């Protein structure tokens, strides 16, 4: 099949270079950013490829109607919005772009950690309110601390590389063996929990990682620790996280993702009655929140699109 015979449906907007480069390579680009899932399903049989971010889930029902689909490309790192196993069983190629925003995530995680340990967000707020408080904003240095990472793929490796300029020990725990490198020593989970002063998550959301960070998990750490999550909100039980923040077991939390996010990541879902734990996160001076933007830089916007364009072109060489 030549590129001219490949119709690609874009259902989310992305950097224009993705559209341009695929068009230059001979692919037929079509866009539909407005139709709902059922309307897309009604016509998906006309396409060989689909490019998404996170507008809706590509489930079994969708895949069954995509009778000519050869690939699904997600302009992002994770594939949890796709029924990957079923897609693969239908010989549909899956494409993601974790390389595209790994640097952005690594820098964001480091920024959150330094801000929390030095109380930058709290100090800034107080000064702007007219309060010049020095002792109450005394911070902690990163030097001499042990940084623990759970998940050591693209994002974890990027964060570890950023830490090379600091005098720290970096440990990683991952389900895959022999992923450690010159920037992080791979250890067991129990060793990480015994030594870490900081915990940073770099894992997808799966059945195995769902609600992984709960009270038992937190209390298994030997020391109080700072917590950074730039992975997925549903990996954390927010009620248990808040309990640990209140007790001092967790010294501070930098959260780019929240349990309450919609699966599209585009909106924050909050019921009419705000969860008590969420209210604490909004008020807590030892909590730093960002709206799922760790990988959302101007540079990564372009890198993600370039990565997807390159992978689609390579698939059809």
C-alpha positions in Angstrom: 0.0 0.0 0.0 1.5 3.4 -1.0 1.2 6.4 1.2 -1.3 7.9 -1.2 -3.7 5.1 -0.3 -3.4 5.7 3.5 -6.1 8.0 4.9 -5.3 9.3 8.3 -8.0 10.8 10.6 -6.7 13.4 13.1 -9.2 13.7 16.0 -7.2 16.1 18.2 -5.3 19.2 17.2 -1.5 19.0 17.3 1.6 20.9 16.2 1.1 21.8 12.5 4.3 20.0 11.5 2.7 16.7 12.0 0.0 17.4 9.4 2.5 19.1 7.1 5.1 16.3 7.1 2.6 13.5 6.7 1.1 15.4 3.7 4.5 15.9 2.2 5.1 12.2 2.5 2.0 11.5 0.5 -0.5 10.5 3.2 -4.1 11.7 3.0 -4.8 13.9 6.1 -8.3 14.5 7.3 -9.4 16.2 10.5 -12.5 15.9 12.8 -12.1 17.7 16.1 -15.8 18.1 16.8 -17.7 14.8 16.2 -18.4 12.6 19.2 -17.2 9.0 19.6 -20.2 7.4 18.0 -20.0 9.7 15.0 -16.3 8.9 14.6 -17.1 5.2 14.9 -19.6 5.5 12.1 -16.9 6.5 9.6 -13.7 5.0 11.0 -13.8 2.1 8.6 -12.8 4.6 5.9 -9.3 5.2 7.4 -6.1 3.3 7.7 -4.7 5.4 10.5 -5.9 7.6 13.4 -4.0 10.2 15.4 -5.3 11.0 18.9 -4.3 12.7 22.1 -6.9 11.8 24.7 -10.3 12.9 23.5 -12.0 9.5 24.1 -11.1 5.9 24.7 -10.3 3.6 21.7 -12.1 0.6 23.1 -13.1 -2.8 21.7 -16.3 -1.4 20.2 -14.4 1.3 18.4 -11.7 -1.1 17.1 -14.4 -3.5 15.8 -15.7 -0.8 13.6 -12.2 0.2 12.4 -12.0 -2.6 9.9 -9.3 -1.1 7.8 -7.2 0.5 10.5 -3.5 -0.2 10.3 -2.2 2.1 13.1 -3.3 4.2 16.1 -0.9 7.0 17.0 -1.2 8.8 20.3 0.6 12.1 20.5 1.8 11.5 24.1 3.6 9.1 26.3 1.0 6.6 27.5 -1.4 4.3 25.7 -3.9 3.7 28.6 -6.8 5.3 26.6 -6.4 2.4 24.0 -7.4 -1.2 24.4 -3.9 -2.2 23.4 -4.3 -6.0 23.7 -7.3 -6.0 21.5 -5.8 -3.6 18.9 -2.7 -5.8 18.6 -4.9 -8.9 18.1 -6.4 -7.1 15.1 -2.9 -6.4 13.7 -3.2 -2.7 14.5 0.2 -1.0 15.1 0.4 1.2 18.2 2.5 4.3 18.2 3.3 6.6 21.1 5.9 9.3 21.7 7.4 9.1 25.2 10.7 10.4 23.7 8.9 13.6 22.8 8.2 15.0 26.3 10.6 13.2 28.5 12.9 16.2 28.9 10.0 18.4 29.8 8.8 16.0 32.4 12.3 15.6 33.9 12.7 19.4 34.2 9.2 19.8 35.7 9.8 17.2 38.3 13.0 18.8 39.4 11.4 22.2 39.5 8.6 20.9 41.7 11.1 19.3 44.0 13.2 22.3 44.5 10.2 24.6 44.9 8.8 22.3 47.6 12.1 21.8 49.5 12.8 25.5 49.5 9.2 26.6 50.2 9.3 28.8 47.2 5.5 28.8 46.5 4.7 29.5 50.2 7.3 32.2 50.5 6.2 33.9 47.3 2.6 33.9 48.5 3.4 35.4 51.9 5.7 38.1 50.5 2.9 39.2 48.1 0.6 39.3 51.0 3.0 41.7 52.8 4.5 39.1 55.2 8.4 39.1 55.3 8.9 35.8 57.2 12.4 34.4 57.0 12.6 31.7 59.7 9.2 30.3 58.8 10.3 29.8 55.2 13.6 28.1 56.0 14.1 25.4 53.4 16.1 22.1 52.9 18.9 21.4 50.6 18.9 18.6 48.1 22.5 17.8 48.7 23.1 14.5 50.6 19.5 13.3 50.0 18.5 10.0 48.4 16.1 10.2 45.5 13.9 7.2 44.9 12.1 6.7 41.6 9.4 4.2 40.8 9.5 3.5 37.1 12.7 4.0 35.2 11.7 4.4 31.5 11.9 7.6 29.4 10.6 9.9 32.1 12.5 8.4 35.1 15.8 8.4 33.1 15.3 12.1 32.2 14.7 13.1 35.8 17.8 11.1 36.9 19.9 12.8 34.3 18.8 16.2 35.6 19.9 15.2 39.1 23.5 14.6 38.0 24.4 18.2 39.0 23.5 17.6 42.6 25.3 15.6 45.2 22.6 13.0 45.7 22.1 9.2 45.6 19.5 8.1 43.0 17.8 4.8 43.3 15.2 3.3 40.9 12.7 0.5 41.2 11.2 -0.9 38.0 9.3 -4.1 37.0 11.9 -4.7 34.3 15.3 -6.0 35.2 18.6 -4.3 34.5 17.3 -0.8 33.7 19.6 1.0 36.0 22.4 3.0 34.5 25.1 5.5 35.5 22.5 7.9 36.7 20.5 5.6 39.0 21.1 2.4 40.9 18.3 -0.2 40.5 17.2 -1.6 43.8 14.4 -3.6 45.3 11.3 -1.7 46.4 12.1 -2.5 50.1 15.5 -1.0 49.7 14.1 2.1 48.1 11.6 2.5 50.9 14.3 2.1 53.5 16.6 4.8 52.0 14.6 7.4 50.1 14.2 11.0 51.2 12.3 11.8 48.0 9.8 9.6 46.0 9.1 10.5 42.4 6.6 8.4 40.3 7.3 7.7 36.6 4.9 4.9 35.9 1.9 4.4 33.6 -1.6 3.8 34.9 -2.3 0.0 34.8 -4.2 -2.5 36.8 -0.9 -3.1 38.7 -0.2 0.6 39.5 -3.8 1.7 40.2 -4.0 3.1 43.8 -0.4 1.9 44.3 0.4 4.8 46.6 -1.8 4.1 49.6 -1.3 4.1 53.4 0.5 0.8 53.7 2.8 1.7 50.8 3.6 5.2 52.4 4.1 3.8 55.9 6.6 1.3 54.6 9.1 4.2 54.1 11.6 4.4 56.9 11.8 8.2 56.8 9.5 11.1 56.1 9.8 12.0 52.4 8.9 14.5 49.7 6.6 13.1 47.0 6.5 14.1 43.3 3.9 12.7 40.9 4.2 13.6 37.2 2.8 10.2 36.0 -0.9 9.5 36.5 -3.3 10.7 39.3 -5.1 7.4 39.7 -1.8 5.8 40.9 -2.4 7.6 44.2 -5.1 7.3 46.8 -5.6 11.0 47.5 -7.2 10.4 50.9 -4.2 8.4 52.1 -1.8 11.0 50.6 -3.5 13.8 52.6 -3.4 11.7 55.8 0.3 11.3 55.3 0.8 15.1 54.6 -1.2 15.9 57.8 0.9 13.5 59.9 4.2 14.7 58.5 5.1 11.3 57.0 5.0 13.1 53.6 6.8 16.4 54.0 5.4 17.9 50.8 3.8 16.9 47.6 4.2 18.1 44.1 1.3 16.9 42.0 1.0 17.5 38.3 -1.7 14.9 38.0 -4.8 14.3 40.2 -7.0 11.3 40.9 -10.0 13.5 40.1 -9.0 14.2 36.5 -11.2 13.0 33.6 -9.7 10.3 31.5 -9.2 12.8 28.7 -6.9 14.8 31.0 -8.4 17.9 29.6 -10.7 18.7 32.6 -10.7 18.4 36.3 -13.8 16.4 37.4 -15.1 17.5 40.8 -18.5 16.6 42.1 -20.9 19.2 43.5 -19.5 18.3 46.9 -15.8 18.8 46.8 -13.9 15.8 48.3 -12.3 16.7 51.6 -8.9 15.5 50.5 -9.0 17.7 47.4 -9.9 20.7 49.6 -6.8 20.0 51.6 -4.6 19.9 48.5 -6.0 23.3 47.5 -5.2 24.8 50.8 -2.0 23.0 51.9 1.1 25.1 52.0 3.2 22.0 51.6 1.4 21.0 48.4 2.3 22.3 44.9 -0.3 21.7 42.1 0.0 22.0 38.3 -2.7 21.1 35.7 -1.1 18.1 34.0 1.5 20.2 32.2 4.8 18.5 33.1 5.2 17.3 29.5 3.3 20.3 28.0 6.1 22.7 27.0 6.4 24.7 23.7 9.4 22.5 22.9 7.7 19.2 23.6 4.6 20.2 21.6 6.9 20.1 18.6 9.0 17.1 19.7 5.9 15.0 20.2 4.5 15.8 16.7 7.9 15.2 15.1 8.3 11.8 16.9 4.9 10.6 15.7 5.5 11.9 12.1 8.8 10.0 12.0 7.3 6.8 13.3 4.4 6.8 10.9 6.7 7.4 8.0 9.0 4.7 9.1 6.1 2.2 9.4 5.2 2.8 5.8 8.7 2.7 4.3 
